[in-house]
Amino acid sequence: MGLLSRFRKRTPITIYDQIGGYQAIEVVVEDFYARVLADDQLAGFFTGTNMSRLKGKQTEFLPRLWAGRSHIPVRR
């Protein structure tokens, strides 16, 4: 390894990459809302909520948050 390569800026590994990317986020979101809806104290807050839409929005938001980039391709 040359001297110059030691000083090159390394791209930090993001939380998004650490957890496994988009597929992992889909699993996390599904699991989270399954647990929330199974909880008697929390489920009432989601009465009348379109859960499919909510999960989709959450799945779009988290990659942007955890990847630290302004645009992450989103699957639909």
Biopython code that builds the backbone (N, CA, C, O; Angstrom):
import numpy as np
from Bio.PDB.StructureBuilder import StructureBuilder

atoms = [
    (1, "MET", "N", (0.847, -1.166, 0.000)),
    (1, "MET", "CA", (0.000, 0.000, 0.000)),
    (1, "MET", "C", (0.895, 1.232, 0.000)),
    (1, "MET", "O", (1.782, 1.375, 0.841)),
    (2, "GLY", "N", (0.646, 2.117, -0.959)),
    (2, "GLY", "CA", (1.443, 3.324, -1.064)),
    (2, "GLY", "C", (1.029, 4.375, -0.059)),
    (2, "GLY", "O", (-0.050, 4.306, 0.530)),
    (3, "LEU", "N", (1.895, 5.340, 0.127)),
    (3, "LEU", "CA", (1.642, 6.419, 1.073)),
    (3, "LEU", "C", (0.384, 7.200, 0.709)),
    (3, "LEU", "O", (-0.418, 7.537, 1.580)),
    (4, "LEU", "N", (0.213, 7.486, -0.582)),
    (4, "LEU", "CA", (-0.942, 8.262, -1.022)),
    (4, "LEU", "C", (-2.254, 7.542, -0.721)),
    (4, "LEU", "O", (-3.231, 8.173, -0.318)),
    (5, "SER", "N", (-2.278, 6.248, -0.911)),
    (5, "SER", "CA", (-3.523, 5.506, -0.676)),
    (5, "SER", "C", (-3.933, 5.525, 0.791)),
    (5, "SER", "O", (-5.111, 5.353, 1.102)),
    (6, "ARG", "N", (-3.001, 5.727, 1.677)),
    (6, "ARG", "CA", (-3.322, 5.806, 3.109)),
    (6, "ARG", "C", (-4.082, 7.082, 3.451)),
    (6, "ARG", "O", (-4.830, 7.122, 4.428)),
    (7, "PHE", "N", (-3.888, 8.124, 2.644)),
    (7, "PHE", "CA", (-4.498, 9.410, 2.933)),
    (7, "PHE", "C", (-5.769, 9.670, 2.132)),
    (7, "PHE", "O", (-6.436, 10.683, 2.342)),
    (8, "ARG", "N", (-6.104, 8.780, 1.230)),
    (8, "ARG", "CA", (-7.332, 8.961, 0.459)),
    (8, "ARG", "C", (-8.530, 8.864, 1.388)),
    (8, "ARG", "O", (-8.555, 8.089, 2.345)),
    (9, "LYS", "N", (-9.515, 9.678, 1.066)),
    (9, "LYS", "CA", (-10.729, 9.675, 1.871)),
    (9, "LYS", "C", (-11.466, 8.353, 1.675)),
    (9, "LYS", "O", (-11.752, 7.944, 0.550)),
    (10, "ARG", "N", (-11.759, 7.708, 2.772)),
    (10, "ARG", "CA", (-12.506, 6.458, 2.721)),
    (10, "ARG", "C", (-13.988, 6.760, 2.906)),
    (10, "ARG", "O", (-14.368, 7.600, 3.722)),
    (11, "THR", "N", (-14.799, 6.077, 2.154)),
    (11, "THR", "CA", (-16.234, 6.243, 2.288)),
    (11, "THR", "C", (-16.693, 5.485, 3.529)),
    (11, "THR", "O", (-16.474, 4.278, 3.637)),
    (12, "PRO", "N", (-17.325, 6.184, 4.459)),
    (12, "PRO", "CA", (-17.771, 5.494, 5.669)),
    (12, "PRO", "C", (-18.901, 4.514, 5.346)),
    (12, "PRO", "O", (-19.707, 4.749, 4.445)),
    (13, "ILE", "N", (-18.942, 3.437, 6.082)),
    (13, "ILE", "CA", (-20.018, 2.473, 5.917)),
    (13, "ILE", "C", (-21.232, 3.019, 6.664)),
    (13, "ILE", "O", (-21.149, 3.348, 7.847)),
    (14, "THR", "N", (-22.342, 3.108, 5.969)),
    (14, "THR", "CA", (-23.552, 3.665, 6.566)),
    (14, "THR", "C", (-24.333, 2.588, 7.315)),
    (14, "THR", "O", (-24.095, 1.392, 7.143)),
    (15, "ILE", "N", (-25.257, 3.033, 8.138)),
    (15, "ILE", "CA", (-26.150, 2.095, 8.820)),
    (15, "ILE", "C", (-26.912, 1.290, 7.779)),
    (15, "ILE", "O", (-27.118, 0.087, 7.940)),
    (16, "TYR", "N", (-27.331, 1.964, 6.710)),
    (16, "TYR", "CA", (-28.058, 1.315, 5.610)),
    (16, "TYR", "C", (-27.272, 0.121, 5.079)),
    (16, "TYR", "O", (-27.827, -0.963, 4.904)),
    (17, "ASP", "N", (-25.984, 0.320, 4.824)),
    (17, "ASP", "CA", (-25.136, -0.764, 4.324)),
    (17, "ASP", "C", (-24.892, -1.830, 5.397)),
    (17, "ASP", "O", (-24.872, -3.025, 5.101)),
    (18, "GLN", "N", (-24.710, -1.393, 6.624)),
    (18, "GLN", "CA", (-24.421, -2.327, 7.715)),
    (18, "GLN", "C", (-25.558, -3.308, 7.962)),
    (18, "GLN", "O", (-25.319, -4.474, 8.274)),
    (19, "ILE", "N", (-26.796, -2.837, 7.824)),
    (19, "ILE", "CA", (-27.920, -3.733, 8.120)),
    (19, "ILE", "C", (-28.344, -4.578, 6.932)),
    (19, "ILE", "O", (-29.148, -5.497, 7.087)),
    (20, "GLY", "N", (-27.822, -4.286, 5.752)),
    (20, "GLY", "CA", (-28.154, -5.130, 4.601)),
    (20, "GLY", "C", (-28.972, -4.463, 3.524)),
    (20, "GLY", "O", (-29.522, -5.143, 2.658)),
    (21, "GLY", "N", (-29.065, -3.141, 3.558)),
    (21, "GLY", "CA", (-29.720, -2.415, 2.480)),
    (21, "GLY", "C", (-31.241, -2.485, 2.502)),
    (21, "GLY", "O", (-31.865, -2.702, 3.541)),
    (22, "TYR", "N", (-31.814, -2.293, 1.315)),
    (22, "TYR", "CA", (-33.258, -2.142, 1.169)),
    (22, "TYR", "C", (-34.032, -3.360, 1.671)),
    (22, "TYR", "O", (-35.046, -3.213, 2.355)),
    (23, "GLN", "N", (-33.566, -4.543, 1.340)),
    (23, "GLN", "CA", (-34.287, -5.753, 1.764)),
    (23, "GLN", "C", (-34.369, -5.855, 3.284)),
    (23, "GLN", "O", (-35.395, -6.264, 3.828)),
    (24, "ALA", "N", (-33.310, -5.491, 3.955)),
    (24, "ALA", "CA", (-33.317, -5.535, 5.419)),
    (24, "ALA", "C", (-34.302, -4.515, 5.981)),
    (24, "ALA", "O", (-34.983, -4.787, 6.971)),
    (25, "ILE", "N", (-34.379, -3.351, 5.358)),
    (25, "ILE", "CA", (-35.312, -2.329, 5.824)),
    (25, "ILE", "C", (-36.753, -2.805, 5.668)),
    (25, "ILE", "O", (-37.587, -2.563, 6.540)),
    (26, "GLU", "N", (-37.041, -3.475, 4.571)),
    (26, "GLU", "CA", (-38.391, -4.026, 4.390)),
    (26, "GLU", "C", (-38.743, -4.981, 5.534)),
    (26, "GLU", "O", (-39.853, -4.942, 6.066)),
    (27, "VAL", "N", (-37.806, -5.822, 5.899)),
    (27, "VAL", "CA", (-38.027, -6.782, 6.988)),
    (27, "VAL", "C", (-38.208, -6.054, 8.318)),
    (27, "VAL", "O", (-39.101, -6.395, 9.094)),
    (28, "VAL", "N", (-37.375, -5.063, 8.582)),
    (28, "VAL", "CA", (-37.453, -4.302, 9.833)),
    (28, "VAL", "C", (-38.807, -3.605, 9.950)),
    (28, "VAL", "O", (-39.442, -3.652, 11.004)),
    (29, "VAL", "N", (-39.246, -2.964, 8.878)),
    (29, "VAL", "CA", (-40.523, -2.242, 8.904)),
    (29, "VAL", "C", (-41.686, -3.212, 9.121)),
    (29, "VAL", "O", (-42.566, -2.948, 9.940)),
    (30, "GLU", "N", (-41.696, -4.312, 8.405)),
    (30, "GLU", "CA", (-42.762, -5.313, 8.578)),
    (30, "GLU", "C", (-42.799, -5.834, 10.013)),
    (30, "GLU", "O", (-43.867, -5.926, 10.619)),
    (31, "ASP", "N", (-41.645, -6.168, 10.546)),
    (31, "ASP", "CA", (-41.563, -6.694, 11.909)),
    (31, "ASP", "C", (-42.003, -5.648, 12.932)),
    (31, "ASP", "O", (-42.734, -5.959, 13.873)),
    (32, "PHE", "N", (-41.557, -4.416, 12.744)),
    (32, "PHE", "CA", (-41.905, -3.339, 13.667)),
    (32, "PHE", "C", (-43.415, -3.162, 13.758)),
    (32, "PHE", "O", (-43.980, -3.143, 14.851)),
    (33, "TYR", "N", (-44.063, -3.032, 12.607)),
    (33, "TYR", "CA", (-45.507, -2.788, 12.635)),
    (33, "TYR", "C", (-46.294, -4.021, 13.068)),
    (33, "TYR", "O", (-47.376, -3.880, 13.638)),
    (34, "ALA", "N", (-45.795, -5.201, 12.819)),
    (34, "ALA", "CA", (-46.446, -6.410, 13.335)),
    (34, "ALA", "C", (-46.437, -6.386, 14.862)),
    (34, "ALA", "O", (-47.429, -6.737, 15.502)),
    (35, "ARG", "N", (-45.325, -5.975, 15.431)),
    (35, "ARG", "CA", (-45.214, -5.897, 16.896)),
    (35, "ARG", "C", (-46.083, -4.772, 17.465)),
    (35, "ARG", "O", (-46.734, -4.942, 18.496)),
    (36, "VAL", "N", (-46.085, -3.629, 16.790)),
    (36, "VAL", "CA", (-46.901, -2.500, 17.242)),
    (36, "VAL", "C", (-48.379, -2.878, 17.233)),
    (36, "VAL", "O", (-49.092, -2.621, 18.203)),
    (37, "LEU", "N", (-48.839, -3.483, 16.146)),
    (37, "LEU", "CA", (-50.255, -3.834, 16.033)),
    (37, "LEU", "C", (-50.659, -4.963, 16.979)),
    (37, "LEU", "O", (-51.838, -5.111, 17.299)),
    (38, "ALA", "N", (-49.701, -5.749, 17.420)),
    (38, "ALA", "CA", (-49.975, -6.821, 18.377)),
    (38, "ALA", "C", (-50.025, -6.309, 19.817)),
    (38, "ALA", "O", (-50.464, -7.023, 20.718)),
    (39, "ASP", "N", (-49.579, -5.086, 20.028)),
    (39, "ASP", "CA", (-49.544, -4.501, 21.368)),
    (39, "ASP", "C", (-50.868, -3.779, 21.644)),
    (39, "ASP", "O", (-51.241, -2.859, 20.916)),
    (40, "ASP", "N", (-51.566, -4.195, 22.684)),
    (40, "ASP", "CA", (-52.871, -3.613, 23.008)),
    (40, "ASP", "C", (-52.800, -2.115, 23.294)),
    (40, "ASP", "O", (-53.749, -1.387, 23.000)),
    (41, "GLN", "N", (-51.707, -1.654, 23.854)),
    (41, "GLN", "CA", (-51.580, -0.235, 24.184)),
    (41, "GLN", "C", (-51.280, 0.628, 22.960)),
    (41, "GLN", "O", (-51.577, 1.823, 22.966)),
    (42, "LEU", "N", (-50.704, 0.054, 21.924)),
    (42, "LEU", "CA", (-50.319, 0.837, 20.749)),
    (42, "LEU", "C", (-51.258, 0.678, 19.559)),
    (42, "LEU", "O", (-51.423, 1.608, 18.770)),
    (43, "ALA", "N", (-51.862, -0.471, 19.428)),
    (43, "ALA", "CA", (-52.654, -0.779, 18.235)),
    (43, "ALA", "C", (-53.756, 0.245, 17.971)),
    (43, "ALA", "O", (-54.041, 0.560, 16.816)),
    (44, "GLY", "N", (-54.370, 0.759, 19.014)),
    (44, "GLY", "CA", (-55.454, 1.728, 18.859)),
    (44, "GLY", "C", (-55.059, 2.999, 18.128)),
    (44, "GLY", "O", (-55.899, 3.637, 17.495)),
    (45, "PHE", "N", (-53.794, 3.370, 18.210)),
    (45, "PHE", "CA", (-53.324, 4.567, 17.514)),
    (45, "PHE", "C", (-53.382, 4.403, 15.993)),
    (45, "PHE", "O", (-53.340, 5.389, 15.258)),
    (46, "PHE", "N", (-53.478, 3.172, 15.532)),
    (46, "PHE", "CA", (-53.430, 2.898, 14.097)),
    (46, "PHE", "C", (-54.778, 2.461, 13.530)),
    (46, "PHE", "O", (-54.863, 2.021, 12.384)),
    (47, "THR", "N", (-55.832, 2.586, 14.340)),
    (47, "THR", "CA", (-57.173, 2.262, 13.860)),
    (47, "THR", "C", (-57.512, 3.187, 12.694)),
    (47, "THR", "O", (-57.374, 4.406, 12.797)),
    (48, "GLY", "N", (-57.949, 2.604, 11.601)),
    (48, "GLY", "CA", (-58.311, 3.389, 10.420)),
    (48, "GLY", "C", (-57.138, 3.792, 9.553)),
    (48, "GLY", "O", (-57.323, 4.476, 8.547)),
    (49, "THR", "N", (-55.948, 3.388, 9.916)),
    (49, "THR", "CA", (-54.744, 3.728, 9.149)),
    (49, "THR", "C", (-54.545, 2.732, 8.020)),
    (49, "THR", "O", (-54.694, 1.525, 8.214)),
    (50, "ASN", "N", (-54.215, 3.230, 6.857)),
    (50, "ASN", "CA", (-53.861, 2.370, 5.730)),
    (50, "ASN", "C", (-52.439, 1.874, 5.994)),
    (50, "ASN", "O", (-51.464, 2.556, 5.675)),
    (51, "MET", "N", (-52.335, 0.701, 6.570)),
    (51, "MET", "CA", (-51.036, 0.187, 7.003)),
    (51, "MET", "C", (-50.104, -0.088, 5.831)),
    (51, "MET", "O", (-48.891, 0.083, 5.949)),
    (52, "SER", "N", (-50.653, -0.507, 4.720)),
    (52, "SER", "CA", (-49.817, -0.757, 3.548)),
    (52, "SER", "C", (-49.134, 0.533, 3.096)),
    (52, "SER", "O", (-47.945, 0.541, 2.779)),
    (53, "ARG", "N", (-49.897, 1.615, 3.071)),
    (53, "ARG", "CA", (-49.336, 2.918, 2.685)),
    (53, "ARG", "C", (-48.312, 3.394, 3.715)),
    (53, "ARG", "O", (-47.238, 3.874, 3.353)),
    (54, "LEU", "N", (-48.648, 3.260, 4.989)),
    (54, "LEU", "CA", (-47.738, 3.684, 6.054)),
    (54, "LEU", "C", (-46.414, 2.929, 5.985)),
    (54, "LEU", "O", (-45.342, 3.528, 6.077)),
    (55, "LYS", "N", (-46.496, 1.612, 5.822)),
    (55, "LYS", "CA", (-45.273, 0.810, 5.726)),
    (55, "LYS", "C", (-44.464, 1.197, 4.496)),
    (55, "LYS", "O", (-43.235, 1.240, 4.544)),
    (56, "GLY", "N", (-45.148, 1.476, 3.404)),
    (56, "GLY", "CA", (-44.454, 1.905, 2.190)),
    (56, "GLY", "C", (-43.710, 3.217, 2.389)),
    (56, "GLY", "O", (-42.564, 3.363, 1.966)),
    (57, "LYS", "N", (-44.372, 4.167, 3.036)),
    (57, "LYS", "CA", (-43.733, 5.467, 3.302)),
    (57, "LYS", "C", (-42.537, 5.309, 4.239)),
    (57, "LYS", "O", (-41.497, 5.939, 4.042)),
    (58, "GLN", "N", (-42.691, 4.470, 5.249)),
    (58, "GLN", "CA", (-41.593, 4.231, 6.191)),
    (58, "GLN", "C", (-40.420, 3.558, 5.481)),
    (58, "GLN", "O", (-39.259, 3.880, 5.737)),
    (59, "THR", "N", (-40.735, 2.624, 4.590)),
    (59, "THR", "CA", (-39.701, 1.912, 3.845)),
    (59, "THR", "C", (-38.985, 2.841, 2.871)),
    (59, "THR", "O", (-37.820, 2.610, 2.548)),
    (60, "GLU", "N", (-39.655, 3.882, 2.399)),
    (60, "GLU", "CA", (-39.007, 4.888, 1.552)),
    (60, "GLU", "C", (-38.134, 5.835, 2.378)),
    (60, "GLU", "O", (-37.059, 6.243, 1.938)),
    (61, "PHE", "N", (-38.603, 6.177, 3.571)),
    (61, "PHE", "CA", (-37.916, 7.155, 4.410)),
    (61, "PHE", "C", (-36.616, 6.628, 5.017)),
    (61, "PHE", "O", (-35.594, 7.314, 4.988)),
    (62, "LEU", "N", (-36.653, 5.432, 5.559)),
    (62, "LEU", "CA", (-35.493, 4.919, 6.299)),
    (62, "LEU", "C", (-34.215, 4.801, 5.472)),
    (62, "LEU", "O", (-33.146, 5.127, 5.987)),
    (63, "PRO", "N", (-34.270, 4.353, 4.215)),
    (63, "PRO", "CA", (-33.011, 4.330, 3.449)),
    (63, "PRO", "C", (-32.393, 5.718, 3.296)),
    (63, "PRO", "O", (-31.173, 5.870, 3.346)),
    (64, "ARG", "N", (-33.226, 6.710, 3.112)),
    (64, "ARG", "CA", (-32.707, 8.079, 2.981)),
    (64, "ARG", "C", (-32.068, 8.549, 4.281)),
    (64, "ARG", "O", (-31.035, 9.218, 4.270)),
    (65, "LEU", "N", (-32.684, 8.198, 5.384)),
    (65, "LEU", "CA", (-32.158, 8.576, 6.694)),
    (65, "LEU", "C", (-30.861, 7.843, 7.002)),
    (65, "LEU", "O", (-29.868, 8.461, 7.384)),
    (66, "TRP", "N", (-30.872, 6.540, 6.836)),
    (66, "TRP", "CA", (-29.746, 5.716, 7.257)),
    (66, "TRP", "C", (-28.606, 5.662, 6.258)),
    (66, "TRP", "O", (-27.483, 5.326, 6.633)),
    (67, "ALA", "N", (-28.860, 5.982, 4.999)),
    (67, "ALA", "CA", (-27.779, 5.945, 4.012)),
    (67, "ALA", "C", (-27.035, 7.269, 3.970)),
    (67, "ALA", "O", (-25.903, 7.336, 3.490)),
    (68, "GLY", "N", (-27.667, 8.318, 4.471)),
    (68, "GLY", "CA", (-27.017, 9.616, 4.472)),
    (68, "GLY", "C", (-26.903, 10.229, 3.090)),
    (68, "GLY", "O", (-26.097, 11.133, 2.871)),
    (69, "ARG", "N", (-27.698, 9.747, 2.170)),
    (69, "ARG", "CA", (-27.691, 10.294, 0.814)),
    (69, "ARG", "C", (-29.063, 10.882, 0.544)),
    (69, "ARG", "O", (-30.061, 10.455, 1.124)),
    (70, "SER", "N", (-29.104, 11.870, -0.347)),
    (70, "SER", "CA", (-30.373, 12.540, -0.606)),
    (70, "SER", "C", (-31.311, 11.712, -1.464)),
    (70, "SER", "O", (-32.525, 11.914, -1.420)),
    (71, "HIS", "N", (-30.774, 10.782, -2.243)),
    (71, "HIS", "CA", (-31.657, 9.984, -3.090)),
    (71, "HIS", "C", (-31.208, 8.530, -3.093)),
    (71, "HIS", "O", (-30.081, 8.211, -3.470)),
    (72, "ILE", "N", (-32.084, 7.685, -2.677)),
    (72, "ILE", "CA", (-31.864, 6.243, -2.731)),
    (72, "ILE", "C", (-32.959, 5.691, -3.623)),
    (72, "ILE", "O", (-34.130, 6.005, -3.410)),
    (73, "PRO", "N", (-32.621, 4.882, -4.611)),
    (73, "PRO", "CA", (-33.688, 4.303, -5.438)),
    (73, "PRO", "C", (-34.665, 3.520, -4.566)),
    (73, "PRO", "O", (-34.263, 2.737, -3.705)),
    (74, "VAL", "N", (-35.936, 3.744, -4.804)),
    (74, "VAL", "CA", (-36.970, 3.100, -4.011)),
    (74, "VAL", "C", (-37.755, 2.151, -4.893)),
    (74, "VAL", "O", (-38.185, 2.516, -5.987)),
    (75, "ARG", "N", (-37.939, 0.937, -4.415)),
    (75, "ARG", "CA", (-38.747, -0.052, -5.137)),
    (75, "ARG", "C", (-40.208, 0.180, -4.819)),
    (75, "ARG", "O", (-40.556, 0.586, -3.710)),
    (76, "ARG", "N", (-41.032, -0.069, -5.761)),
    (76, "ARG", "CA", (-42.488, 0.054, -5.538)),
    (76, "ARG", "C", (-43.161, -1.222, -5.906)),
    (76, "ARG", "O", (-44.382, -1.331, -5.794)),
]
sb = StructureBuilder()
sb.init_structure("model")
sb.init_model(0)
sb.init_chain("A")
sb.init_seg("    ")
for serial, (resi, resn, name, xyz) in enumerate(atoms, 1):
    if name == "N":
        sb.init_residue(resn, " ", resi, " ")
    sb.init_atom(name, np.array(xyz, "f"), 0.0, 1.0, " ", f" {name:<3s}", serial, name[0])
structure = sb.get_structure()
